[in-house]
Amino acid sequence: MAKFGINDILNAKTKAAGQQAQGYKEIYLSPYEVKAAEENTHQKLEGIEELADSFLHVGQEQPTVLARVNGEYRIIDGHRRNEANKLNLERGHKEYEKVLFRSKDMSEAMYELSLLAGNGYTQELTAYEKTRLVERTKAALIRAKKEDGLEIKGKMRDLIASMLNESSTNVARMESINNNATPEIKEQLKSGSIGVTAAYEAAKLSEAEQKEIAEQAAAGKEIRANEIAQKVAEKKAAEKADNKSEKEVTITATTGG
């Protein structure tokens, strides 16, 4: 597989605007021959019937964009469009047996990065979706670097921040949530019961403490990030005092005082 760079990934953004990115070829396939992403940034596909009606009246302006990975056609951008084409075919419109797509051969890692660039980097996301996006982007970049020779200059965190139009500080916080938050905290972040700052502060606590916070959030209690941060600060101060005390005891024992 040929090497590729960051511009190849960011180029996927142009597909969302209906522009043909370099290297993509036009191909006619059945909408049933292509596979939807196992995890898209937005899981809900709404307004399919209205979109299908629109296609019948004015046509489809933007083709669905595909990656061919190991001989399998996978959707990068246009999940709703493909579902609308399926619906029109089910309605008896035989002209939808073969529709226009744009496709390019890709590796697994490049497909994941292009999927994210064509969707997650161009949409409004919830705090949970953006946190998950950071996790997926980092994993895909690591895989692409290892398997496809992707050249990454500078810090990976800064690159991810640039791709997501986020600050490096916010990306660091989301990485901390991904690495240290319990499933219960992540679930409450997903449901919107707690915010990203509260989740970040909670991730600094023990699993038992995080579980307690998650249970309170699930029960409807308002979780304030500053209250959790204060708890974290108090815990650190207590640990520092304990360490100082232990060090003094050790010195006293050593000197025989």
C-alpha positions as CSV (number, residue, x, y, z in Angstrom):
1,M,0.0,0.0,0.0
2,A,1.3,3.4,-1.0
3,K,2.3,5.9,1.7
4,F,-0.1,8.8,2.3
5,G,0.0,12.0,4.3
6,I,-2.3,14.1,6.4
7,N,-3.5,16.0,3.3
8,D,-5.0,12.8,2.0
9,I,-7.0,12.5,5.2
10,L,-8.1,16.1,5.3
11,N,-9.0,15.9,1.7
12,A,-12.0,13.8,2.7
13,K,-13.6,17.0,4.0
14,T,-14.1,18.1,0.4
15,K,-16.4,15.2,-0.2
16,A,-18.9,16.5,2.3
17,A,-19.2,19.6,0.1
18,G,-19.8,17.5,-3.0
19,Q,-16.4,18.0,-4.5
20,Q,-14.5,15.0,-6.0
21,A,-11.4,14.4,-4.1
22,Q,-8.2,13.3,-5.9
23,G,-8.1,9.6,-6.8
24,Y,-11.8,8.8,-6.5
25,K,-13.4,7.1,-9.5
26,E,-17.0,7.0,-10.5
27,I,-18.7,3.6,-10.4
28,Y,-22.3,2.3,-10.7
29,L,-23.4,-0.2,-8.0
30,S,-26.5,-1.4,-6.4
31,P,-27.2,0.4,-3.0
32,Y,-27.2,-3.1,-1.5
33,E,-23.7,-3.8,-2.7
34,V,-22.2,-1.3,-0.3
35,K,-21.7,-1.6,3.4
36,A,-22.6,1.0,6.1
37,A,-19.9,2.0,8.6
38,E,-20.1,-0.2,11.8
39,E,-19.8,2.9,13.9
40,N,-20.5,6.3,12.4
41,T,-20.2,9.6,14.3
42,H,-24.0,10.0,14.3
43,Q,-25.8,6.7,14.6
44,K,-29.4,7.9,13.8
45,L,-30.4,8.1,10.1
46,E,-33.4,10.4,10.1
47,G,-35.5,11.9,7.3
48,I,-34.9,9.0,4.8
49,E,-38.4,9.1,3.3
50,E,-38.2,12.8,2.7
51,L,-34.8,12.5,1.1
52,A,-36.0,9.6,-1.1
53,D,-38.9,11.8,-2.2
54,S,-36.5,14.6,-3.0
55,F,-34.4,12.3,-5.2
56,L,-37.4,11.3,-7.2
57,H,-38.3,14.9,-7.8
58,V,-35.0,16.7,-8.3
59,G,-32.4,13.9,-8.5
60,Q,-29.4,13.2,-6.3
61,E,-26.8,15.9,-6.5
62,Q,-24.0,14.3,-4.5
63,P,-23.0,10.7,-5.0
64,T,-22.3,8.5,-1.9
65,V,-18.6,8.2,-1.4
66,L,-17.0,4.8,-0.8
67,A,-13.8,3.1,0.1
68,R,-12.9,-0.3,-1.3
69,V,-11.2,-2.2,1.5
70,N,-10.1,-5.7,0.8
71,G,-12.5,-5.9,-2.1
72,E,-15.5,-4.7,0.0
73,Y,-17.2,-1.4,-0.7
74,R,-17.8,0.7,2.5
75,I,-19.5,4.0,2.9
76,I,-17.4,7.0,3.9
77,D,-19.9,9.8,3.3
78,G,-23.6,9.5,2.4
79,H,-25.2,6.9,4.7
80,R,-28.6,8.7,4.4
81,R,-28.3,9.0,0.7
82,N,-27.7,5.3,0.3
83,E,-30.7,4.4,2.5
84,A,-32.9,6.7,0.4
85,N,-31.7,4.9,-2.7
86,K,-32.7,1.6,-1.1
87,L,-36.1,2.9,-0.2
88,N,-36.8,4.1,-3.7
89,L,-35.7,0.7,-5.1
90,E,-38.1,-1.0,-2.6
91,R,-40.8,1.4,-3.9
92,G,-40.4,-0.1,-7.3
93,H,-38.2,2.5,-9.0
94,K,-36.0,0.2,-11.0
95,E,-33.7,3.1,-12.0
96,Y,-32.2,2.8,-8.6
97,E,-30.9,-0.8,-9.2
98,K,-27.6,0.9,-10.1
99,V,-26.6,4.3,-8.9
100,L,-23.6,6.5,-9.1
101,F,-20.9,6.3,-6.4
102,R,-17.4,7.6,-6.0
103,S,-14.9,5.1,-4.8
104,K,-11.2,4.7,-3.9
105,D,-9.0,1.8,-2.7
106,M,-8.0,2.2,0.9
107,S,-6.5,0.4,3.8
108,E,-8.5,-0.2,7.0
109,A,-6.8,2.7,8.8
110,M,-7.2,5.1,5.9
111,Y,-10.9,4.2,5.6
112,E,-11.4,4.9,9.3
113,L,-9.6,8.3,9.0
114,S,-11.5,9.2,5.9
115,L,-14.8,8.2,7.5
116,L,-14.1,10.4,10.4
117,A,-12.9,13.3,8.3
118,G,-16.0,13.0,6.0
119,N,-18.4,13.0,9.0
120,G,-17.1,13.7,12.4
121,Y,-14.9,16.7,11.5
122,T,-17.6,18.4,9.6
123,Q,-20.6,17.9,12.0
124,E,-21.8,19.3,15.3
125,L,-21.2,16.6,17.9
126,T,-22.1,16.1,21.5
127,A,-19.4,16.0,24.2
128,Y,-19.5,12.2,24.2
129,E,-19.4,11.9,20.4
130,K,-16.4,14.3,20.3
131,T,-14.6,12.4,23.1
132,R,-15.2,9.1,21.2
133,L,-14.0,10.8,18.0
134,V,-10.7,11.7,19.7
135,E,-10.3,8.0,20.7
136,R,-11.0,6.7,17.3
137,T,-8.8,9.2,15.5
138,K,-5.8,8.5,17.7
139,A,-6.2,4.7,17.2
140,A,-6.5,5.1,13.5
141,L,-3.5,7.4,13.3
142,I,-1.4,4.9,15.3
143,R,-2.5,2.1,13.0
144,A,-1.9,4.1,9.8
145,K,1.6,5.0,11.0
146,K,2.4,1.4,11.7
147,E,0.8,-0.3,8.8
148,D,0.7,2.3,6.0
149,G,3.7,4.5,6.7
150,L,1.7,7.6,7.6
151,E,4.2,10.4,8.4
152,I,3.2,12.4,11.4
153,K,5.2,15.5,12.2
154,G,5.0,17.0,15.6
155,K,2.9,15.8,18.5
156,M,0.0,13.5,17.7
157,R,-2.2,15.4,20.1
158,D,-1.6,18.6,18.2
159,L,-2.5,16.9,15.0
160,I,-5.7,15.5,16.4
161,A,-6.6,18.9,17.7
162,S,-6.0,20.4,14.3
163,M,-8.2,17.8,12.6
164,L,-11.0,18.3,15.1
165,N,-10.7,22.1,15.2
166,E,-10.2,21.8,19.0
167,S,-7.5,23.1,21.3
168,S,-4.8,20.7,22.4
169,T,-5.9,21.3,26.0
170,N,-9.4,20.0,25.2
171,V,-8.1,17.0,23.4
172,A,-5.9,16.2,26.4
173,R,-8.9,16.3,28.6
174,M,-10.9,14.0,26.3
175,E,-7.9,11.6,26.1
176,S,-7.9,11.5,30.0
177,I,-11.6,10.6,29.9
178,N,-11.0,7.9,27.3
179,N,-8.1,6.4,29.4
180,N,-9.3,6.9,32.9
181,A,-13.0,7.3,33.2
182,T,-15.1,4.3,34.1
183,P,-17.8,2.9,31.8
184,E,-20.4,4.4,34.2
185,I,-19.0,7.9,33.9
186,K,-18.8,7.5,30.1
187,E,-22.4,6.4,30.0
188,Q,-23.5,9.4,31.9
189,L,-21.5,11.6,29.6
190,K,-23.2,9.9,26.6
191,S,-26.7,10.5,28.1
192,G,-25.8,14.1,28.8
193,S,-26.2,13.8,32.6
194,I,-22.7,15.1,33.1
195,G,-20.6,17.4,31.0
196,V,-17.1,16.9,29.6
197,T,-15.4,18.9,32.4
198,A,-17.1,17.0,35.1
199,A,-16.2,13.7,33.4
200,Y,-12.6,14.9,33.2
201,E,-12.4,15.7,36.9
202,A,-14.2,12.5,37.8
203,A,-11.7,10.5,35.8
204,K,-9.0,11.6,38.4
205,L,-10.8,9.7,41.2
206,S,-11.0,6.0,42.1
207,E,-13.3,3.6,40.4
208,A,-15.5,3.5,43.5
209,E,-15.8,7.3,43.7
210,Q,-16.5,7.5,39.9
211,K,-19.3,4.9,40.3
212,E,-20.8,6.9,43.1
213,I,-20.8,10.1,41.0
214,A,-22.3,8.2,38.0
215,E,-25.1,6.8,40.2
216,Q,-25.9,10.3,41.5
217,A,-26.1,11.6,37.9
218,A,-28.3,8.7,36.8
219,A,-30.6,9.5,39.7
220,G,-31.0,13.0,38.4
221,K,-28.7,14.9,40.8
222,E,-26.9,17.9,39.2
223,I,-23.2,17.2,39.0
224,R,-21.0,20.2,39.2
225,A,-17.5,20.0,37.8
226,N,-16.1,22.5,40.4
227,E,-17.3,20.4,43.2
228,I,-15.6,17.3,41.8
229,A,-12.4,19.4,41.2
230,Q,-12.5,20.5,44.8
231,K,-12.8,16.9,45.9
232,V,-9.8,16.0,43.7
233,A,-7.8,18.8,45.2
234,E,-8.6,17.8,48.8
235,K,-7.6,14.2,48.0
236,K,-4.3,15.3,46.5
237,A,-3.6,17.5,49.5
238,A,-4.3,14.7,51.9
239,E,-2.1,12.3,49.9
240,K,0.7,14.9,49.9
241,A,0.4,15.3,53.7
242,D,0.5,11.6,54.2
243,N,3.6,11.3,52.0
244,K,5.3,14.1,53.9
245,S,4.5,12.4,57.2
246,E,5.8,9.1,56.0
247,K,9.0,10.8,54.8
248,E,9.5,12.5,58.2
249,V,9.0,9.2,60.0
250,T,11.6,7.5,57.7
251,I,14.2,10.3,58.3
252,T,13.6,10.1,62.1
253,A,14.1,6.4,62.1
254,T,17.2,6.6,59.9
255,T,18.9,9.3,62.1
256,G,17.7,7.6,65.3
257,G,16.1,10.8,66.5
